[in-house]
Amino acid sequence: MPSDNESLTQIETQARRELDAAPDEDALERWRVAFLGRRGRLTLVLRSLADLPVGERRTLGAQANRLKRDLEGALQEKKAELARSATDALVEERIDVTLPGPPLPRGRLHPTTQTLRDVLDSFVSMGFQVVEGPEIEWDHYNFEALRIPKDHPARDMWQTLWIDYEQDGERPMLLRTHTSPMQIRVMEQTQPPIRVVVPGRCYRHEATDPTHEWMMTQVEGLAVDEGISLGDLKGTLADFARRIFGPDRKVAFRCDYFPFVEPGMELRIDCFLCGGEGCRTCSRTGWIEILGAGMVHPDILDAVGYDSERYTGFAFGMGVERIAMLRHGIEDIRLFYSNDLRFLRQF
Ligand code: FA5
């Protein structure tokens, strides 16, 4: 039991150290009971004063009472300090629910999608219906049914990515090289009159350059009915070109060969970059080819069960990225899928 100055000093030192370290209200209460409670250490000192001689009692009593007041004061201060820091923590955590949220970055449509939608709109407004087909296709639809038999040199027109799947020692599946297989699929399932456009991705195993990508988007068109002529094909495509490129762009039809049409042709637009003089983008020709087209070969009509004496049709297949290039003045098709936001944010 403490009975002199030194003991009071010890009590004070220990009391202040523990008070400083007290983290919360509970610890404060334990501290109060330990030092100032009924059986607390300081209280016991005060009680023991009665046994001391008068002189000592007075001095020690005065010191002990001062210490009691000091410790009580320190306790109140510590309580206030704990309360303050609790409030501060609450203020810190406060959320202003009236603040506007951080702005969400606005996305945009890829330039291919934007042009694709405009292309489809222009044909829909001419009475065409939009249908879609598989990107993984059978050799049969991609080639055979389009009059491109195995080992026929025309297969070289479409460098093919084959699917690693074998059947009877052959690989019959591929990533479609064009949307033309959908001509057959649509005709197999429908009777004339037919007017459809088919958007979709196509894949080719070819080296890339400013106008060639290994993946691109095509829109196929097919119209089959009685009395459809080459004039209808040219009129439809000229109207399409005017809607997409405006009246000033030059359009040229040229003979071309595709095994599934007769006659076949291609549609070219004068180069936006050099105005027809010849540059790297147009391979120095002054023109950029945007589509292949022609009258559906009568053998194909017969093969799907149509009467080719009664029905005729036209078909076309265009490259959507090439059209977007011409519209926006994009010099290199490889920019479309290189994921460079500086390019994409311009559209
Ligand atoms: C075809 O794919 C034929 N199926 C088009 C067709 C359909 C002809 C119906 C007759 C009747 P071609 O390989 O030329 O043809 O491609 C058609 C268009 O796709 C091209 O004019 C071009 O715009 C685009 N294209 C072709 N290859 C690429 C490529 N590697 N990168 C970007 N665009 C391409």
Boltz pocket constraint, residues with backbone or C-beta under 6 A from the ligand:
constraints:
  - pocket:
      binder: B
      contacts: [[A, 157], [A, 177], [A, 178], [A, 179], [A, 180], [A, 204], [A, 206], [A, 211], [A, 212], [A, 213], [A, 214], [A, 215], [A, 216], [A, 217], [A, 218], [A, 221], [A, 258], [A, 261], [A, 264], [A, 265], [A, 267], [A, 289], [A, 290], [A, 291], [A, 292], [A, 293], [A, 294], [A, 315], [A, 316], [A, 317], [A, 318], [A, 319], [A, 320], [A, 321], [A, 322], [A, 333]]
      max_distance: 6.0
